[in-house]
Amino acid sequence: MGLLQARTATASVLFSTIIFLSGGIIGTFHHLYFSGTPVGVMAFGATFSALEVVPLVLIGFEAYENLTLSRSKPG
């Protein structure tokens, strides 16, 4: 579709992979409330769990920007 540059797409995929893999392991710590897990560990897990959407948002912003630029007419 030509909405993303190859460099940005590659960086986003690698960043997503790292976030999803680490978020999948570390992010589960926010589910351990009833097992007596310390608050710091749960907060750390919640942070990683929340970061999973960041790469998708960045891709969406760039795709929208490129789509807008491709639809603009030269003045």
C-alpha positions, 0 to 999 in steps of 0.5 A: 500500500505504500503507507509506511517506509520499510525502515519504520515498519522493520523498527516497529516490528522489532520493537513490537516483538520485544515489547510483546515478548517481555510484556507477555512474561513481565506483564503477567505480574499485575495478575498476582494481586491475591498471591501477596505480590509486592506493589512494586512488582505489580506496578512493573507488570502493569507498565509492561502490559500497558506498553504493548499498544505503543508500537501499534499506535506509532504505526497508525500515526505514520500510516495516517500521516503518509496517507494524508500526504499522498492525498494532498495535491501539489499547490 
